[in-house]
Amino acid sequence: MRKAGRAGLLVVLAMSLVAESAAAQTKVDLQLLPGKMITGAQVGQLVVTIQGTGGTGSASLSIEPPPGFKTEPQSLQLLGPLPHTRTILVQRVDSAVPSGQRTILAHYRDTPTSATGRIDFVHENVTVGTLSYLILGMVGVVFGYAIKMILKVFTALPVPQIALFALKDGTETRAEGPITKFVRDHYYTVDLGLTIAIGFLVLLSNLTESGPAAGTRWSAAVLLGAGIGVLANNDLLARLSPRR
C-alpha cells in the first residue's frame, strides 16, 4: 500500500512538473496593426500568436479589451497542436473614451496549461466635445461671415433700400420705426448677429443625442461653421432640421 501511495504521489508530481514545464514553454505574442495606436473609431488588427509544444487540440483563446472597446471575436476555440495564429479586430465602441494608453490581454487555456499575453497601445480620441464643437463652429461662422462680406464688396452688391412713402405735399420720407431705424443705423452688426444666431441653431440641429457624431474632428466643426457663415440667412433657415 505504501509503495502504491508513493508511486501515485510520484505520478502526480511528475504530471505537475510536466504541466509547469509546458506552461513555461507556452508564450502568447501580440501585435497590433497597422501600429500601436488606434485613432477614434478606427479598426485595428490584433495578431495573436501562441507558441509552444504539444497541445490537447481543444484549447481556448479569450481576448480582454479595455473599457469602451470591443474585439471581434472575443473568444474562440483552437483546434490542433501548437503553434496557433489568429487575427482579432479591435475597435472603440464608446465615443466618450478619453485619449490615453490602453492594454489588451489575451488569455490562452489548454488544461492544465495557461498563458497570458498583453500589449499596450495609445488611443487618440479625435471626437470633439459638445461645448468645443459649438465654440469652434461659431468661430467658423464668424470666419465665414467675414468671407461673405468680402465677397459682397468684390461683387458690389447694393444694400437693400429702406421703404419710402409719399407725403401730401409730394415729398417722400422714410417709413422708419424704431426697429427699422436701428437696423439701418447698424446694418452690418444686425446682419452678423442674425447670422450667428441662426448659425448656432444650425449647429445644434447637427448634434446627435450624445453630442457631435463619432469621429468629428475640430477641423470639421470649423469648416461647418465657415460654410454656415458664407450662406445667406434665408439659406440658413432652410437648413434648420433636426438630425434623425
Backbone as JSON, one array per atom type, in Angstrom:
{
  "sequence": "MRKAGRAGLLVVLAMSLVAESAAAQTKVDLQLLPGKMITGAQVGQLVVTIQGTGGTGSASLSIEPPPGFKTEPQSLQLLGPLPHTRTILVQRVDSAVPSGQRTILAHYRDTPTSATGRIDFVHENVTVGTLSYLILGMVGVVFGYAIKMILKVFTALPVPQIALFALKDGTETRAEGPITKFVRDHYYTVDLGLTIAIGFLVLLSNLTESGPAAGTRWSAAVLLGAGIGVLANNDLLARLSPRR",
  "N": [[0.83, -1.19, 0.0], [1.92, 1.19, 0.86], [3.91, 1.48, -1.07], [2.36, 1.72, -3.38], [1.06, 4.09, -2.81], [3.22, 5.85, -2.73], [4.03, 5.62, -5.39], [1.82, 6.68, -6.72], [1.95, 9.3, -5.77], [4.34, 10.1, -6.89], [3.64, 10.01, -9.59], [1.68, 12.03, -9.74], [3.28, 14.19, -9.02], [5.09, 14.16, -11.13], [3.36, 14.73, -13.29], [2.59, 17.28, -12.56], [5.0, 18.65, -12.78], [5.42, 18.37, -15.51], [3.26, 19.84, -16.48], [3.87, 22.39, -15.51], [6.22, 22.8, -16.89], [5.3, 22.82, -19.52], [3.65, 25.04, -19.41], [5.53, 27.0, -18.94], [6.86, 26.96, -21.34], [4.95, 27.77, -23.14], [3.92, 30.56, -24.93], [2.39, 33.69, -25.44], [2.18, 35.89, -27.98], [1.56, 39.22, -28.97], [0.54, 41.43, -31.53], [-0.21, 44.59, -32.83], [-1.83, 45.93, -35.56], [-2.39, 48.69, -37.85], [-0.36, 49.8, -36.34], [0.81, 50.67, -33.01], [-1.37, 52.33, -32.21], [-4.65, 53.54, -32.0], [-6.94, 55.45, -33.6], [-9.7, 57.36, -32.88], [-12.65, 55.87, -34.1], [-11.32, 53.98, -35.52], [-10.49, 50.8, -36.93], [-8.51, 48.31, -35.62], [-6.11, 45.66, -36.12], [-5.49, 42.86, -34.33], [-2.96, 40.66, -33.99], [-2.59, 37.5, -32.85], [-0.31, 35.27, -31.64], [0.42, 32.06, -30.64], [2.84, 30.29, -29.17], [4.63, 27.25, -28.63], [4.87, 23.87, -27.41], [3.26, 20.76, -28.07], [-0.08, 20.47, -26.88], [-3.56, 19.97, -26.43], [-5.41, 20.04, -28.38], [-7.87, 21.1, -27.99], [-8.02, 23.75, -27.11], [-8.61, 27.09, -25.76], [-9.07, 30.55, -26.56], [-9.27, 33.73, -25.25], [-10.07, 37.15, -25.47], [-9.39, 40.12, -23.79], [-10.53, 43.16, -23.92], [-9.85, 46.72, -23.38], [-11.9, 48.95, -21.32], [-14.68, 50.35, -23.08], [-13.96, 49.46, -25.56], [-14.23, 46.95, -28.14], [-13.75, 43.55, -29.18], [-13.52, 41.44, -32.01], [-13.5, 38.2, -33.07], [-14.38, 37.73, -29.55], [-13.79, 35.51, -28.1], [-12.59, 32.23, -28.83], [-12.28, 28.85, -30.08], [-9.44, 26.73, -30.25], [-8.19, 24.43, -32.36], [-6.18, 21.53, -32.75], [-2.58, 21.01, -32.61], [-0.03, 23.18, -31.12], [1.97, 25.57, -33.03], [-0.39, 28.41, -32.87], [-2.04, 30.93, -34.78], [-3.96, 33.8, -34.85], [-6.16, 36.36, -36.06], [-7.56, 39.22, -34.71], [-10.16, 41.62, -34.59], [-10.12, 44.95, -33.45], [-11.87, 47.59, -31.95], [-13.01, 50.85, -31.03], [-15.94, 51.45, -29.16], [-17.25, 53.22, -27.57], [-17.68, 56.54, -27.75], [-16.98, 58.36, -25.84], [-14.66, 57.65, -24.61], [-11.63, 58.7, -23.28], [-8.53, 60.07, -24.59], [-5.44, 58.23, -24.37], [-3.24, 55.73, -22.85], [-3.87, 52.28, -23.39], [-4.63, 48.81, -22.61], [-4.54, 45.54, -23.9], [-5.45, 42.24, -23.2], [-4.68, 38.81, -23.74], [-5.87, 35.65, -23.21], [-4.81, 32.39, -22.98], [-5.86, 29.07, -22.81], [-5.34, 25.73, -22.1], [-6.01, 23.04, -20.72], [-3.8, 21.29, -18.64], [-2.54, 23.7, -19.08], [-1.89, 27.19, -19.2], [-1.66, 30.56, -20.39], [-0.84, 34.02, -20.66], [-0.92, 36.91, -22.68], [0.01, 40.32, -23.3], [-0.56, 43.62, -24.58], [0.27, 46.99, -24.99], [-1.27, 49.97, -26.1], [-1.83, 53.14, -27.74], [-4.58, 55.24, -27.5], [-6.27, 57.63, -29.38], [-8.59, 60.01, -29.06], [-10.46, 61.6, -31.32], [-12.86, 62.83, -31.51], [-14.6, 65.74, -30.92], [-15.82, 67.45, -27.99], [-19.2, 68.43, -27.01], [-19.41, 71.17, -26.19], [-16.96, 72.21, -27.15], [-17.33, 71.69, -29.85], [-19.47, 73.43, -30.47], [-18.34, 75.96, -29.85], [-16.12, 76.04, -31.6], [-17.51, 75.79, -33.97], [-18.94, 78.22, -33.98], [-16.82, 80.02, -34.18], [-16.06, 79.36, -36.75], [-18.38, 80.25, -38.04], [-18.22, 83.08, -37.76], [-15.87, 83.5, -39.18], [-16.66, 82.6, -41.72], [-18.63, 84.49, -42.19], [-17.12, 86.81, -42.44], [-15.82, 86.24, -44.81], [-18.01, 86.28, -46.5], [-18.73, 89.0, -46.4], [-16.52, 90.15, -47.64], [-16.8, 89.09, -50.17], [-19.15, 90.37, -50.88], [-18.27, 93.0, -51.12], [-16.51, 92.77, -53.27], [-18.22, 91.98, -55.32], [-19.89, 94.11, -55.38], [-22.52, 94.3, -54.34], [-25.61, 95.91, -53.84], [-26.81, 97.46, -50.82], [-29.92, 96.63, -49.34], [-32.61, 98.91, -49.92], [-34.3, 101.25, -47.78], [-37.79, 101.29, -47.29], [-39.95, 103.73, -48.87], [-42.39, 106.35, -48.43], [-44.95, 108.53, -49.75], [-45.62, 111.96, -48.98], [-48.33, 114.38, -48.42], [-47.63, 116.75, -49.57], [-46.17, 116.01, -51.71], [-43.57, 115.3, -51.32], [-41.11, 112.83, -50.31], [-40.53, 110.55, -47.69], [-38.75, 108.56, -45.27], [-40.04, 105.45, -44.25], [-39.77, 104.84, -41.29], [-39.64, 103.0, -38.38], [-38.8, 102.42, -34.91], [-37.38, 99.96, -34.91], [-36.7, 99.66, -37.59], [-35.1, 101.92, -37.95], [-33.0, 101.33, -36.21], [-31.96, 99.02, -37.44], [-31.17, 100.1, -39.88], [-29.21, 101.91, -39.08], [-27.37, 100.23, -37.92], [-26.61, 98.21, -39.73], [-24.74, 96.14, -40.61], [-23.95, 95.1, -38.17], [-26.35, 94.03, -37.18], [-26.85, 92.19, -39.2], [-24.68, 90.43, -38.9], [-25.24, 89.53, -36.29], [-27.69, 88.16, -36.72], [-26.8, 86.14, -38.45], [-25.03, 84.74, -36.75], [-26.81, 83.9, -34.74], [-28.68, 82.29, -36.16], [-26.88, 80.51, -37.29], [-25.92, 79.22, -34.99], [-28.19, 77.78, -34.25], [-28.33, 76.05, -36.44], [-25.99, 74.56, -36.05], [-26.69, 73.27, -33.66], [-28.74, 71.68, -34.66], [-27.34, 69.74, -35.95], [-26.33, 68.07, -34.09], [-26.11, 64.88, -32.45], [-27.89, 62.63, -30.21], [-26.0, 62.11, -28.25], [-24.16, 64.08, -28.6], [-21.67, 65.6, -30.78], [-21.29, 63.83, -33.91], [-19.71, 60.62, -33.95], [-16.22, 60.59, -34.37], [-16.0, 63.19, -35.24], [-13.89, 65.75, -35.98], [-12.01, 68.61, -34.74], [-11.45, 70.27, -36.85], [-13.49, 69.73, -38.62], [-15.69, 70.88, -37.36], [-15.03, 73.61, -37.49], [-14.95, 73.99, -40.28], [-17.6, 73.42, -40.96], [-18.88, 75.49, -39.59], [-17.77, 77.7, -40.98], [-18.84, 77.3, -43.51], [-21.51, 77.75, -42.9], [-21.41, 80.45, -42.19], [-20.92, 81.68, -44.64], [-23.23, 81.37, -46.07], [-26.4, 82.87, -47.02], [-28.84, 84.37, -44.81], [-31.45, 83.45, -45.27], [-30.95, 81.05, -46.58], [-29.78, 79.67, -44.49], [-31.92, 79.36, -42.72], [-33.39, 77.51, -44.13], [-31.98, 75.25, -43.68], [-32.51, 74.41, -41.16], [-33.2, 71.74, -39.64], [-33.8, 69.08, -37.48], [-31.37, 66.54, -36.65], [-31.9, 63.15, -37.44]],
  "CA": [[0.0, 0.0, 0.0], [2.8, 2.35, 0.91], [4.57, 1.6, -2.38], [1.36, 2.22, -4.34], [0.84, 5.5, -2.49], [4.38, 6.61, -3.2], [4.02, 5.64, -6.85], [0.81, 7.66, -7.14], [2.46, 10.62, -5.48], [5.35, 10.4, -7.9], [2.94, 10.28, -10.86], [1.09, 13.36, -9.62], [4.38, 15.15, -9.04], [5.61, 14.21, -12.49], [2.39, 15.44, -14.12], [2.65, 18.69, -12.2], [6.22, 19.19, -13.38], [5.2, 18.46, -16.97], [2.35, 20.96, -16.73], [4.61, 23.62, -15.29], [7.18, 22.95, -17.98], [4.55, 23.2, -20.71], [3.2, 26.42, -19.23], [6.69, 27.87, -19.09], [7.25, 26.98, -22.74], [3.88, 28.37, -23.93], [4.07, 32.01, -24.96], [1.38, 34.39, -26.24], [2.71, 37.13, -28.53], [0.53, 40.08, -29.55], [1.0, 42.51, -32.41], [-1.34, 45.42, -33.26], [-1.63, 46.53, -36.87], [-1.12, 48.98, -38.52], [0.64, 50.26, -35.37], [0.3, 50.68, -31.63], [-2.24, 53.49, -31.99], [-5.99, 53.47, -32.58], [-7.48, 56.8, -33.64], [-11.15, 57.42, -32.99], [-13.33, 54.6, -34.32], [-10.51, 53.17, -36.43], [-10.44, 49.37, -36.63], [-7.17, 47.76, -35.6], [-5.99, 44.21, -36.24], [-4.65, 42.26, -33.3], [-2.45, 39.36, -34.41], [-2.25, 36.7, -31.67], [0.49, 34.09, -31.98], [0.65, 31.22, -29.46], [3.96, 29.41, -29.46], [4.9, 26.25, -27.62], [4.88, 22.49, -27.89], [2.15, 19.93, -27.61], [-1.43, 20.97, -27.03], [-4.55, 18.88, -26.44], [-6.27, 20.15, -29.55], [-9.16, 21.68, -27.62], [-7.68, 24.92, -26.29], [-9.46, 28.26, -25.96], [-8.4, 31.85, -26.52], [-10.21, 34.8, -24.94], [-9.46, 38.47, -25.55], [-9.93, 41.07, -22.81], [-10.25, 44.53, -24.39], [-10.03, 47.75, -22.35], [-13.27, 49.51, -21.3], [-15.01, 51.2, -24.2], [-13.53, 48.83, -26.8], [-14.71, 45.6, -28.37], [-12.94, 42.72, -30.08], [-14.34, 40.51, -32.8], [-14.3, 37.67, -31.97], [-13.82, 37.94, -28.21], [-13.29, 34.21, -27.66], [-12.65, 31.21, -29.88], [-11.66, 27.57, -29.8], [-8.25, 26.44, -31.04], [-8.07, 23.0, -32.61], [-4.89, 21.09, -33.24], [-1.4, 21.32, -31.77], [0.63, 24.47, -31.29], [1.55, 26.94, -32.69], [-1.61, 28.96, -33.44], [-2.03, 32.36, -35.1], [-5.31, 34.29, -35.14], [-6.29, 37.82, -36.21], [-8.73, 39.73, -34.0], [-10.45, 43.02, -34.87], [-10.26, 45.78, -32.25], [-12.49, 48.87, -32.29], [-13.65, 51.6, -29.95], [-17.4, 51.5, -29.29], [-17.73, 54.32, -26.75], [-17.01, 57.75, -28.22], [-16.56, 59.18, -24.7], [-13.38, 57.16, -24.08], [-10.62, 59.73, -23.49], [-7.24, 59.65, -25.15], [-4.5, 57.7, -23.38], [-2.71, 54.38, -23.07], [-4.79, 51.2, -23.07], [-4.0, 47.49, -22.6], [-5.33, 44.38, -24.33], [-4.95, 40.97, -22.68], [-5.1, 37.59, -24.45], [-5.74, 34.51, -22.29], [-4.79, 31.07, -23.64], [-6.09, 27.99, -21.84], [-5.34, 24.37, -22.63], [-5.84, 22.33, -19.45], [-3.66, 22.21, -17.49], [-1.65, 24.8, -19.44], [-2.49, 28.5, -19.46], [-0.68, 31.63, -20.59], [-1.48, 35.32, -20.95], [-0.11, 37.92, -23.34], [-0.54, 41.67, -23.21], [0.04, 44.64, -25.45], [-0.18, 48.35, -24.71], [-1.41, 50.82, -27.28], [-2.28, 54.5, -27.47], [-5.85, 55.61, -28.13], [-6.43, 59.07, -29.57], [-9.99, 60.34, -29.3], [-10.49, 62.81, -32.14], [-14.19, 63.41, -31.47], [-14.64, 66.9, -30.03], [-16.97, 67.5, -27.11], [-20.31, 69.27, -27.47], [-19.08, 72.58, -26.0], [-15.9, 72.56, -28.1], [-17.94, 71.67, -31.19], [-20.26, 74.66, -30.66], [-17.43, 77.11, -29.86], [-15.37, 76.01, -32.86], [-18.46, 76.07, -35.04], [-19.23, 79.65, -34.0], [-15.63, 80.65, -34.75], [-16.19, 79.18, -38.19], [-19.46, 81.12, -38.53], [-17.68, 84.43, -37.89], [-14.9, 83.47, -40.29], [-17.43, 82.53, -42.96], [-19.31, 85.77, -42.39], [-16.13, 87.76, -42.95], [-15.64, 85.92, -46.24], [-19.2, 86.74, -47.21], [-18.65, 90.44, -46.54], [-15.5, 90.46, -48.65], [-17.4, 88.78, -51.47], [-20.11, 91.43, -51.19], [-17.53, 94.17, -51.59], [-15.98, 92.48, -54.6], [-19.31, 91.91, -56.31], [-20.6, 95.39, -55.31], [-23.94, 94.12, -54.14], [-26.18, 97.05, -53.11], [-27.53, 97.2, -49.58], [-31.35, 96.87, -49.56], [-33.07, 100.26, -49.61], [-35.41, 101.37, -46.85], [-39.03, 101.64, -47.99], [-40.34, 105.13, -48.84], [-43.8, 106.64, -48.69], [-45.13, 109.91, -50.21], [-46.4, 112.88, -48.16], [-49.35, 115.11, -49.18], [-47.01, 117.84, -50.34], [-45.44, 115.43, -52.84], [-42.23, 114.87, -50.93], [-41.0, 111.46, -49.81], [-39.76, 110.38, -46.46], [-38.5, 107.16, -44.97], [-41.02, 104.83, -43.35], [-38.89, 104.27, -40.28], [-39.99, 102.82, -36.99], [-37.58, 102.27, -34.1], [-36.61, 98.79, -35.34], [-36.14, 99.96, -38.92], [-34.0, 102.89, -37.78], [-31.87, 100.64, -35.6], [-31.36, 98.13, -38.45], [-30.47, 100.93, -40.87], [-28.01, 102.51, -38.48], [-26.43, 99.17, -37.52], [-26.96, 97.16, -40.69], [-23.82, 95.0, -40.61], [-23.98, 94.48, -36.84], [-27.57, 93.22, -37.12], [-26.69, 91.07, -40.14], [-23.78, 89.48, -38.24], [-25.97, 88.92, -35.18], [-28.65, 87.19, -37.26], [-26.05, 85.0, -38.97], [-24.54, 83.97, -35.62], [-27.94, 83.26, -34.06], [-29.22, 81.2, -36.99], [-25.81, 79.52, -37.41], [-25.9, 78.43, -33.75], [-29.3, 76.83, -34.33], [-27.96, 75.03, -37.43], [-25.02, 73.68, -35.38], [-27.46, 72.43, -32.74], [-29.52, 70.7, -35.4], [-26.44, 68.69, -36.43], [-25.89, 67.23, -32.98], [-26.85, 63.66, -32.15], [-28.32, 62.59, -28.82], [-24.84, 62.08, -27.36], [-23.24, 65.16, -28.94], [-21.21, 65.5, -32.17], [-21.19, 62.47, -34.45], [-18.44, 59.96, -33.66], [-15.17, 60.87, -35.34], [-16.0, 64.6, -35.64], [-12.67, 66.43, -35.57], [-12.15, 70.05, -34.54], [-11.43, 70.93, -38.16], [-14.82, 69.58, -39.24], [-16.57, 71.87, -36.74], [-14.69, 74.93, -38.04], [-15.37, 74.02, -41.68], [-19.06, 73.52, -40.99], [-19.22, 76.86, -39.2], [-17.41, 78.62, -42.06], [-19.85, 77.13, -44.55], [-22.72, 78.4, -42.42], [-21.2, 81.89, -42.24], [-20.93, 82.17, -46.02], [-24.6, 81.31, -46.6], [-27.33, 83.93, -46.66], [-29.68, 83.99, -43.68], [-32.58, 82.66, -45.76], [-30.45, 79.7, -46.84], [-29.57, 79.04, -43.2], [-33.23, 78.96, -42.18], [-33.83, 76.31, -44.84], [-31.21, 74.11, -43.18], [-32.9, 74.11, -39.78], [-33.95, 70.49, -39.49], [-33.08, 68.25, -36.5], [-30.8, 65.27, -37.09], [-32.71, 61.99, -37.05]],
  "C": [[0.87, 1.25, 0.0], [3.5, 2.59, -0.42], [3.61, 2.17, -3.41], [1.12, 3.71, -4.09], [2.0, 6.36, -2.96], [4.41, 6.72, -4.72], [3.0, 6.65, -7.37], [1.28, 9.07, -6.9], [3.5, 11.05, -6.51], [4.71, 10.74, -9.24], [2.35, 11.68, -10.86], [2.17, 14.44, -9.7], [4.96, 15.3, -10.44], [4.68, 14.97, -13.42], [2.41, 16.93, -13.83], [3.87, 19.36, -12.8], [6.08, 19.36, -14.87], [4.32, 19.65, -17.3], [3.06, 22.29, -16.56], [5.6, 23.87, -16.41], [6.48, 23.4, -19.25], [4.1, 24.65, -20.62], [4.35, 27.4, -19.42], [7.1, 28.01, -20.55], [6.19, 27.63, -23.62], [3.96, 29.89, -23.8], [3.03, 32.61, -25.88], [1.96, 35.72, -26.68], [1.58, 37.91, -29.2], [1.17, 41.17, -30.39], [-0.23, 43.26, -32.92], [-0.99, 46.12, -34.56], [-2.72, 47.57, -37.13], [-0.02, 49.49, -37.58], [0.01, 50.3, -34.0], [-0.45, 51.97, -31.32], [-3.55, 53.26, -32.7], [-6.59, 54.86, -32.46], [-8.98, 56.76, -33.83], [-11.77, 56.03, -33.1], [-12.59, 53.71, -35.31], [-10.47, 51.72, -35.98], [-8.99, 48.9, -36.71], [-7.2, 46.24, -35.7], [-4.99, 43.71, -35.2], [-4.25, 40.85, -33.74], [-1.95, 38.62, -33.17], [-1.51, 35.44, -32.13], [0.81, 33.33, -30.69], [1.71, 30.2, -29.83], [4.19, 28.44, -28.3], [4.94, 24.87, -28.25], [3.67, 21.76, -27.34], [0.83, 20.6, -27.84], [-2.41, 19.82, -27.12], [-5.44, 18.91, -27.66], [-7.64, 20.71, -29.23], [-8.92, 22.88, -26.71], [-8.64, 26.06, -26.61], [-8.61, 29.53, -25.85], [-9.47, 32.9, -26.26], [-9.45, 36.13, -24.9], [-10.17, 39.39, -24.57], [-9.58, 42.49, -23.25], [-10.39, 45.52, -23.24], [-11.45, 48.29, -22.37], [-13.49, 50.46, -22.46], [-14.59, 50.65, -25.54], [-14.17, 47.45, -26.93], [-13.74, 44.88, -29.29], [-13.87, 41.74, -30.79], [-13.44, 39.48, -33.48], [-13.63, 37.94, -30.63], [-13.29, 36.63, -27.62], [-13.45, 33.22, -28.8], [-11.93, 29.95, -29.43], [-10.49, 27.36, -30.76], [-8.1, 24.93, -31.16], [-6.7, 22.67, -33.17], [-3.74, 21.52, -32.35], [-0.87, 22.73, -32.03], [1.65, 24.38, -32.41], [0.22, 27.33, -33.37], [-1.41, 30.45, -33.71], [-3.45, 32.77, -35.5], [-5.27, 35.82, -35.23], [-7.62, 38.27, -35.62], [-8.91, 41.21, -34.35], [-10.7, 43.77, -33.55], [-10.83, 47.13, -32.67], [-13.09, 49.53, -31.06], [-15.15, 51.67, -30.2], [-18.02, 52.62, -28.47], [-16.98, 55.59, -27.12], [-16.53, 58.64, -27.08], [-15.23, 58.73, -24.1], [-12.3, 58.21, -24.33], [-9.34, 59.17, -24.11], [-6.33, 59.15, -24.03], [-4.05, 56.3, -23.74], [-3.72, 53.34, -22.6], [-4.05, 49.86, -23.2], [-5.0, 46.43, -23.05], [-4.66, 43.13, -23.79], [-5.51, 39.82, -23.51], [-4.82, 36.4, -23.54], [-5.85, 33.2, -23.08], [-4.92, 29.99, -22.57], [-6.16, 26.66, -22.57], [-4.97, 23.46, -21.45], [-4.77, 21.24, -19.54], [-2.8, 23.44, -17.78], [-2.45, 26.08, -19.64], [-1.38, 29.54, -19.59], [-1.44, 32.89, -20.98], [-0.47, 36.24, -21.62], [-0.77, 39.27, -23.23], [0.17, 42.58, -24.18], [-0.57, 45.98, -25.07], [-0.26, 49.14, -26.01], [-1.94, 52.18, -26.85], [-3.58, 54.74, -28.22], [-5.95, 57.12, -28.2], [-7.88, 59.34, -29.94], [-10.06, 61.66, -30.05], [-11.87, 63.46, -32.14], [-14.21, 64.56, -30.46], [-15.88, 66.82, -29.15], [-18.02, 68.47, -27.61], [-19.96, 70.75, -27.35], [-18.0, 73.03, -26.98], [-16.44, 72.62, -29.52], [-18.69, 72.98, -31.45], [-19.35, 75.89, -30.73], [-16.67, 77.17, -31.18], [-16.28, 76.31, -34.04], [-18.78, 77.55, -35.14], [-18.03, 80.45, -34.5], [-15.67, 80.53, -36.28], [-17.27, 80.05, -38.79], [-18.94, 82.54, -38.75], [-16.69, 84.52, -39.05], [-15.63, 83.44, -41.63], [-18.15, 83.83, -43.25], [-18.34, 86.81, -42.95], [-15.87, 87.51, -44.43], [-16.81, 86.44, -47.05], [-19.17, 88.25, -47.42], [-17.63, 90.85, -47.6], [-16.06, 90.2, -50.05], [-18.41, 89.85, -51.87], [-19.43, 92.67, -51.72], [-17.04, 93.95, -53.01], [-17.07, 92.5, -55.66], [-20.18, 93.17, -56.3], [-22.1, 95.2, -55.22], [-24.5, 95.3, -53.36], [-26.87, 96.6, -51.84], [-29.0, 97.48, -49.81], [-31.77, 98.27, -49.09], [-34.25, 100.22, -48.63], [-36.65, 101.84, -47.62], [-39.38, 103.11, -47.82], [-41.84, 105.26, -48.95], [-43.94, 108.13, -48.97], [-45.99, 110.7, -49.23], [-47.38, 113.64, -49.04], [-48.75, 116.22, -50.02], [-46.17, 117.33, -51.49], [-44.03, 115.0, -52.51], [-42.29, 113.44, -50.41], [-40.2, 111.43, -48.52], [-39.62, 108.89, -46.18], [-39.54, 106.65, -43.97], [-40.25, 104.11, -42.26], [-39.58, 104.2, -38.93], [-38.71, 102.66, -36.21], [-36.73, 101.08, -34.53], [-35.94, 99.06, -36.67], [-34.96, 100.91, -38.8], [-32.77, 102.2, -37.19], [-31.17, 99.75, -36.63], [-30.59, 98.95, -39.48], [-29.17, 101.49, -40.32], [-26.95, 101.47, -38.12], [-26.6, 97.95, -38.44], [-26.06, 95.93, -40.56], [-23.77, 94.31, -39.24], [-25.2, 93.56, -36.7], [-27.43, 91.99, -38.01], [-25.78, 89.99, -39.54], [-24.49, 88.77, -37.09], [-26.96, 87.87, -35.64], [-27.93, 85.95, -37.76], [-25.55, 84.12, -37.84], [-25.68, 83.22, -34.94], [-28.47, 82.07, -34.87], [-28.17, 80.11, -37.16], [-25.72, 78.64, -36.19], [-27.01, 77.39, -33.77], [-28.99, 75.71, -35.33], [-26.96, 74.06, -36.83], [-25.74, 72.75, -34.41], [-28.22, 71.34, -33.48], [-28.68, 69.55, -35.93], [-25.92, 67.8, -35.32], [-26.74, 65.97, -32.89], [-27.26, 63.69, -30.68], [-27.14, 62.66, -27.85], [-23.84, 63.19, -27.65], [-22.86, 65.08, -30.41], [-21.1, 64.05, -32.62], [-19.8, 61.92, -34.18], [-17.43, 60.23, -34.77], [-15.12, 62.32, -35.8], [-14.75, 65.28, -35.1], [-12.94, 67.92, -35.39], [-12.21, 70.78, -35.87], [-12.78, 70.84, -38.85], [-15.79, 70.6, -38.67], [-16.31, 73.26, -37.31], [-15.16, 75.03, -39.49], [-16.88, 74.14, -41.81], [-19.51, 74.92, -40.63], [-18.91, 77.86, -40.3], [-18.41, 78.52, -43.21], [-21.16, 77.8, -44.17], [-22.59, 79.92, -42.55], [-21.28, 82.47, -43.63], [-22.36, 82.24, -46.57], [-25.41, 82.54, -46.19], [-28.26, 83.44, -45.56], [-30.87, 83.15, -44.11], [-32.17, 81.22, -46.04], [-30.22, 78.95, -45.54], [-30.87, 78.56, -42.6], [-33.72, 77.68, -42.85], [-33.11, 75.07, -44.36], [-31.58, 73.72, -41.75], [-33.81, 72.89, -39.73], [-33.17, 69.61, -38.55], [-32.57, 66.98, -37.11], [-31.66, 64.12, -36.58], [-31.83, 60.8, -36.73]]
}
